[in-house]
Amino acid sequence: MRIISGHFRGRSIRSISGPGYRPATGKIRQALFSMLESRGLCWPECRILDLFAGSGSLGLEALSRGAREAWFVEKNKKAARVIVENNRELGVAPDRFRVFSKDVLGFLRMGGHGAFDLVFADPPYGKNLVSPVLREVQPLLTAGGYCIVEVESGLDFGPDDFPDLELLINRKYGQTRIFIWTARAKK
């Protein structure tokens, strides 16, 4: 797998294989990042949270484009080590990334993370994790921040399921559905 754009463009990153791991394809990553950039996302100001990170391809792509910092959460210890190695091999400064080998919901409920401008979530299919994760993510997003969720194509949500989020995009790519929400201004 290769980084699509930015400082690390064309550089390879390692991924892991096994049940439940499906790295975001180049086509999907390109589409996601194009949608974000068309909305005026300013990478150097972004603090990223990559949940169910796998190889870290989404967070690494954001760092390549200039994101200030990325936190990766991946329960599988082997995958978490791959994320650390990918960051080191790309030469990402140690103060620009953190890797947590923890259960995502447990991590989110720990608190003390600060606010994030962009959250990626790519939960395992068929585990009913999207709603609980989004409920925990809502308070972590900056006003106007984005939450991107990649799920199986048959999964859908109503626009009112998450009152602090506004659904901007609901798009299918083959077996995958991409949702992009933005955080409403806090009252």
Stockholm file with secondary structure:
# STOCKHOLM 1.0

chainA/1-187         MRIISGHFRGRSIRSISGPGYRPATGKIRQALFSMLESRGLCWPECRILDLFAGSGSLGLEALSRGAREAWFVEKNKKAARVIVENNRELGVAPDRFRVFSKDVLGFLRMGGHGAFDLVFADPPYGKNLVSPVLREVQPLLTAGGYCIVEVESGLDFGPDDFPDLELLINRKYGQTRIFIWTARAKK
#=GR chainA/1-187 SS CBCCSSTTTTCBCCCCCSTTCCCCCHHHHHHHHHHHHHTTCCGGGCEEEEETCTTCHHHHHHHHTTCSEEEEECSCHHHHHHHHHHHHHHTCCGGGEEEECSCHHHHHHHCCCCCEEEEEECCCTTSCCHHHHHHHHGGGEEEEEEEEEEEETTCCCCTTSSTTEEEEEEEEETTEEEEEEEECCCC
#=GC SS_cons         CBCCSSTTTTCBCCCCCSTTCCCCCHHHHHHHHHHHHHTTCCGGGCEEEEETCTTCHHHHHHHHTTCSEEEEECSCHHHHHHHHHHHHHHTCCGGGEEEECSCHHHHHHHCCCCCEEEEEECCCTTSCCHHHHHHHHGGGEEEEEEEEEEEETTCCCCTTSSTTEEEEEEEEETTEEEEEEEECCCC
//
